[in-house]
Amino acid sequence: MASLSPSLHLPCNSRTGFLGKTHGIRPRVLPAGRVGFVRTVVECKESRIGKQPIEVPSNVTLTLEEQFVKAKGPLGELSLSFPGDVKIVKEESGMLRVYKTAETKRANQMHGLFRTLTDNIIVGVSKGFDKKLQLVGVGYRAAVEGNDLVMNLGFSHPVRMAIPEGLAVKVEENTRITVSGYDKSAIGQFAATIKKWRPPEPYKGKGIRYMDEVVRRKEGKAGKKK
């Protein structure tokens, strides 16, 4: 019994109808014993972030129930549900550790992700987070009126945004906005919504940018040389 090998032999005199030229393809027959398959073993590396322990401050109360964790601190209360690929364990020292339940690619991805999310909710309810933005442009101003953030961004009308529950917004010098709270994802989402009204343009740098953001500038069109 013989099998076909991927090796191809191209005789110069053979013709084929589907090519329409004098180039044909004729497979070379090899003995079945020479045909083999290579098995590739995928090795999942340990996540450097996922294997780090999580410190729990004394002012945070944790509730662990199988794949569910809830953290309560002086700033608020947050919870997180874990997928079946990872699990969370509280050690005798009081530290938290996230472990994989399977050696798969998805489990390796979830390992580092949910370690970071767990640390975020613990830091959030104990210390909190903030995100700072800056308005750059002539006439660009911002102010907090009641529970609304009002911004003048060069439109025919001011932009008014309701501040979500659980977040605090402070404006300094009319151009610097600080969004703070205990939920890091909600802070980032609201800051991104503010920036979306006037993303920084690349020529003059006008717009709303994060305080630590570097805006790549472009050179404008040069005048016609005489």
ZIDAVEN-V781305 format. One record per pair of residues at least 4 apart in sequence whose ideal C-beta (glycine too) atoms are under 8 Angstrom apart, sorted by the first residue. I is the first residue (numbers start at 1). J is the second residue. D is the distance in whole Angstrom. If there is no record, write none. Layout:
BEGIN
((I & J & D) (I & J & D))
END
This chain:
BEGIN
((1 & 32 & 6) (2 & 29 & 5) (2 & 30 & 7) (2 & 31 & 7) (2 & 32 & 6) (3 & 29 & 8) (3 & 30 & 7) (3 & 32 & 5) (3 & 35 & 5) (4 & 27 & 5) (4 & 29 & 7) (4 & 30 & 8) (5 & 27 & 7) (5 & 28 & 6) (5 & 29 & 8) (5 & 30 & 4) (5 & 34 & 7) (5 & 35 & 6) (7 & 27 & 8) (7 & 28 & 5) (7 & 30 & 7) (8 & 25 & 6) (8 & 26 & 8) (8 & 27 & 7) (8 & 28 & 7) (9 & 26 & 5) (9 & 27 & 7) (9 & 28 & 5) (10 & 23 & 7) (10 & 24 & 7) (10 & 25 & 7) (10 & 26 & 8) (11 & 24 & 6) (11 & 26 & 6) (12 & 22 & 7) (13 & 22 & 7) (14 & 22 & 7) (14 & 23 & 8) (14 & 24 & 3) (14 & 26 & 6) (15 & 21 & 8) (15 & 22 & 6) (15 & 24 & 6) (16 & 20 & 8) (16 & 21 & 8) (16 & 23 & 7) (16 & 24 & 4) (16 & 25 & 7) (19 & 23 & 6) (19 & 24 & 7) (30 & 34 & 5) (30 & 35 & 6) (31 & 35 & 8) (42 & 105 & 7) (44 & 103 & 5) (44 & 104 & 7) (44 & 105 & 6) (44 & 107 & 7) (44 & 108 & 4) (45 & 108 & 7) (46 & 50 & 7) (46 & 51 & 6) (46 & 108 & 8) (46 & 111 & 8) (47 & 51 & 6) (47 & 108 & 6) (47 & 111 & 4) (47 & 112 & 4) (47 & 115 & 7) (48 & 52 & 7) (48 & 112 & 8) (49 & 111 & 8) (49 & 112 & 4) (49 & 115 & 6) (49 & 116 & 6) (50 & 86 & 8) (50 & 98 & 6) (50 & 100 & 8) (50 & 108 & 8) (50 & 111 & 3) (50 & 112 & 4) (50 & 114 & 8) (50 & 115 & 5) (51 & 97 & 8) (51 & 111 & 8) (52 & 115 & 7) (53 & 91 & 8) (53 & 95 & 4) (53 & 96 & 7) (53 & 97 & 6) (54 & 95 & 6) (54 & 96 & 4) (54 & 97 & 7) (54 & 98 & 8) (54 & 115 & 7) (54 & 118 & 6) (54 & 119 & 5) (54 & 122 & 6) (55 & 95 & 6) (55 & 122 & 8) (56 & 60 & 6) (56 & 62 & 6) (56 & 94 & 6) (56 & 95 & 7) (56 & 96 & 6) (56 & 122 & 6) (57 & 73 & 8) (57 & 122 & 7) (57 & 126 & 5) (59 & 73 & 6) (59 & 74 & 6) (59 & 126 & 6) (60 & 71 & 6) (60 & 72 & 7) (60 & 73 & 5) (60 & 122 & 6) (60 & 125 & 6) (60 & 126 & 5) (61 & 71 & 7) (61 & 72 & 5) (61 & 73 & 7) (62 & 69 & 7) (62 & 70 & 7) (62 & 71 & 6) (62 & 72 & 8) (62 & 90 & 7) (62 & 96 & 8) (62 & 122 & 8) (63 & 69 & 7) (63 & 70 & 4) (63 & 71 & 8) (63 & 72 & 8) (64 & 68 & 8) (64 & 69 & 6) (64 & 88 & 7) (64 & 90 & 6) (65 & 69 & 8) (67 & 81 & 6) (67 & 82 & 4) (67 & 83 & 7) (67 & 84 & 7) (67 & 87 & 7) (67 & 88 & 8) (68 & 79 & 7) (68 & 80 & 8) (68 & 81 & 5) (68 & 82 & 7) (69 & 79 & 7) (69 & 80 & 5) (69 & 82 & 7) (69 & 88 & 6) (69 & 118 & 6) (69 & 121 & 8) (70 & 77 & 7) (70 & 78 & 7) (70 & 79 & 4) (70 & 80 & 8) (71 & 77 & 7) (71 & 78 & 6) (71 & 79 & 7) (71 & 121 & 5) (71 & 122 & 5) (71 & 124 & 8) (71 & 125 & 5) (72 & 76 & 8) (72 & 77 & 4) (72 & 125 & 6) (73 & 77 & 8) (73 & 122 & 8) (73 & 124 & 8) (73 & 125 & 3) (73 & 126 & 4) (73 & 182 & 8) (74 & 125 & 7) (74 & 126 & 7) (75 & 124 & 7) (75 & 125 & 5) (75 & 126 & 7) (75 & 127 & 8) (75 & 128 & 5) (75 & 181 & 8) (75 & 182 & 4) (76 & 124 & 7) (76 & 125 & 5) (76 & 166 & 7) (76 & 182 & 4) (76 & 183 & 8) (77 & 125 & 6) (78 & 121 & 4) (78 & 124 & 6) (78 & 125 & 6) (78 & 182 & 7) (78 & 183 & 6) (79 & 121 & 8) (80 & 114 & 7) (80 & 117 & 6) (80 & 118 & 6) (80 & 121 & 6) (82 & 86 & 6) (82 & 87 & 6) (82 & 88 & 6) (82 & 114 & 6) (83 & 110 & 6) (83 & 114 & 8) (84 & 101 & 6) (85 & 100 & 7) (85 & 101 & 6) (85 & 102 & 6) (85 & 104 & 7) (85 & 106 & 6) (85 & 107 & 4) (85 & 110 & 4) (85 & 111 & 8) (86 & 98 & 6) (86 & 99 & 7) (86 & 100 & 6) (86 & 101 & 6) (86 & 107 & 7) (86 & 110 & 5) (86 & 111 & 6) (86 & 114 & 5) (87 & 98 & 7) (87 & 99 & 6) (87 & 101 & 6) (88 & 96 & 6) (88 & 97 & 7) (88 & 98 & 5) (88 & 99 & 8) (88 & 114 & 8) (88 & 118 & 7) (89 & 96 & 7) (89 & 97 & 5) (89 & 98 & 8) (89 & 99 & 6) (90 & 94 & 7) (90 & 95 & 8) (90 & 96 & 6) (91 & 95 & 5) (91 & 96 & 8) (91 & 97 & 6) (96 & 118 & 7) (96 & 122 & 8) (98 & 111 & 6) (98 & 114 & 6) (98 & 115 & 4) (98 & 118 & 7) (99 & 111 & 8) (100 & 107 & 4) (100 & 108 & 7) (100 & 110 & 8) (100 & 111 & 5) (101 & 107 & 7) (102 & 107 & 5) (103 & 107 & 7) (104 & 108 & 7) (105 & 109 & 7) (106 & 110 & 6) (107 & 111 & 6) (108 & 112 & 8) (109 & 113 & 6) (110 & 114 & 6) (111 & 115 & 7) (112 & 116 & 6) (113 & 117 & 6) (114 & 118 & 6) (115 & 119 & 7) (116 & 120 & 6) (117 & 121 & 7) (118 & 122 & 7) (119 & 123 & 6) (120 & 124 & 6) (120 & 129 & 8) (120 & 184 & 5) (120 & 185 & 8) (121 & 125 & 6) (122 & 126 & 6) (123 & 127 & 5) (123 & 128 & 8) (123 & 129 & 7) (124 & 128 & 6) (124 & 129 & 6) (124 & 181 & 8) (124 & 182 & 4) (124 & 183 & 6) (124 & 184 & 6) (125 & 182 & 5) (128 & 180 & 6) (128 & 181 & 6) (128 & 182 & 5) (129 & 180 & 7) (129 & 181 & 7) (129 & 182 & 7) (129 & 184 & 5) (129 & 187 & 5) (130 & 178 & 6) (130 & 179 & 6) (130 & 180 & 4) (130 & 181 & 8) (130 & 187 & 7) (131 & 178 & 7) (131 & 179 & 5) (131 & 180 & 8) (131 & 187 & 5) (131 & 188 & 6) (131 & 191 & 4) (131 & 210 & 7) (132 & 176 & 7) (132 & 177 & 7) (132 & 178 & 5) (132 & 179 & 8) (132 & 210 & 7) (132 & 211 & 4) (132 & 212 & 8) (133 & 176 & 7) (133 & 177 & 4) (133 & 178 & 8) (133 & 179 & 7) (133 & 191 & 6) (133 & 194 & 6) (133 & 195 & 6) (133 & 208 & 6) (133 & 209 & 7) (133 & 210 & 6) (133 & 211 & 7) (134 & 175 & 6) (134 & 176 & 6) (134 & 177 & 8) (134 & 208 & 7) (134 & 209 & 6) (134 & 210 & 8) (134 & 211 & 6) (135 & 140 & 4) (135 & 141 & 7) (135 & 142 & 6) (135 & 151 & 7) (135 & 153 & 8) (135 & 174 & 8) (135 & 175 & 4) (135 & 176 & 8) (135 & 177 & 7) (135 & 198 & 8) (135 & 208 & 6) (136 & 140 & 7) (136 & 175 & 8) (136 & 200 & 7) (136 & 205 & 6) (136 & 206 & 6) (136 & 207 & 6) (136 & 208 & 8) (136 & 209 & 6) (137 & 153 & 8) (137 & 154 & 7) (137 & 198 & 8) (137 & 206 & 4) (137 & 207 & 7) (139 & 152 & 6) (139 & 154 & 6) (140 & 151 & 8) (140 & 152 & 6) (140 & 153 & 6) (140 & 154 & 7) (140 & 175 & 7) (140 & 198 & 8) (140 & 206 & 8) (140 & 208 & 8) (141 & 151 & 7) (141 & 152 & 5) (141 & 174 & 5) (141 & 175 & 7) (142 & 149 & 7) (142 & 150 & 7) (142 & 151 & 5) (142 & 152 & 8) (142 & 171 & 5) (142 & 174 & 6) (142 & 175 & 7) (142 & 177 & 6) (143 & 149 & 8) (143 & 150 & 5) (143 & 151 & 8) (143 & 171 & 6) (143 & 174 & 7) (144 & 148 & 7) (144 & 149 & 6) (144 & 150 & 7) (144 & 163 & 8) (144 & 169 & 6) (144 & 170 & 7) (144 & 171 & 6) (145 & 150 & 5) (147 & 162 & 6) (147 & 163 & 5) (148 & 160 & 5) (148 & 161 & 6) (148 & 162 & 6) (148 & 163 & 7) (149 & 160 & 7) (149 & 161 & 5) (149 & 163 & 6) (149 & 169 & 5) (149 & 171 & 8) (149 & 177 & 7) (149 & 194 & 7) (150 & 158 & 5) (150 & 159 & 7) (150 & 160 & 5) (150 & 161 & 8) (151 & 158 & 6) (151 & 159 & 5) (151 & 161 & 8) (151 & 194 & 8) (151 & 197 & 7) (152 & 158 & 5) (152 & 159 & 8) (153 & 159 & 6) (153 & 197 & 6) (153 & 198 & 5) (153 & 208 & 8) (154 & 198 & 7) (155 & 159 & 7) (159 & 197 & 6) (161 & 193 & 7) (161 & 194 & 7) (163 & 167 & 6) (163 & 168 & 8) (163 & 169 & 5) (163 & 190 & 8) (164 & 186 & 6) (164 & 190 & 6) (166 & 181 & 5) (166 & 182 & 7) (166 & 183 & 6) (166 & 186 & 6) (167 & 179 & 6) (167 & 180 & 7) (167 & 181 & 4) (167 & 183 & 8) (167 & 186 & 6) (167 & 187 & 6) (167 & 190 & 6) (168 & 179 & 8) (168 & 180 & 5) (168 & 181 & 6) (169 & 177 & 7) (169 & 178 & 7) (169 & 179 & 6) (169 & 180 & 8) (170 & 177 & 8) (170 & 178 & 5) (170 & 180 & 7) (171 & 176 & 7) (171 & 177 & 6) (171 & 178 & 8) (172 & 176 & 4) (172 & 178 & 7) (176 & 211 & 8) (177 & 194 & 7) (179 & 187 & 5) (179 & 190 & 6) (179 & 191 & 5) (179 & 194 & 8) (180 & 187 & 7) (181 & 186 & 6) (181 & 187 & 5) (183 & 187 & 7) (184 & 188 & 6) (185 & 189 & 6) (186 & 190 & 6) (187 & 191 & 6) (188 & 192 & 6) (189 & 193 & 7) (190 & 194 & 7) (191 & 195 & 6) (191 & 210 & 7) (192 & 196 & 6) (193 & 197 & 8) (194 & 208 & 6) (195 & 199 & 6) (195 & 207 & 8) (195 & 208 & 5) (195 & 209 & 7) (195 & 210 & 7) (197 & 208 & 7) (198 & 206 & 8) (198 & 207 & 4) (198 & 208 & 5) (199 & 207 & 5) (199 & 208 & 7) (200 & 205 & 6) (200 & 206 & 7) (200 & 207 & 4) (200 & 208 & 7) (200 & 209 & 5) (200 & 213 & 8) (200 & 215 & 5) (201 & 205 & 7) (201 & 206 & 6) (201 & 207 & 6) (202 & 215 & 7) (202 & 216 & 6) (202 & 217 & 6) (202 & 218 & 4) (203 & 217 & 7) (203 & 218 & 6) (203 & 220 & 6) (205 & 209 & 8) (205 & 215 & 5) (205 & 217 & 6) (209 & 213 & 5) (209 & 215 & 6))
END
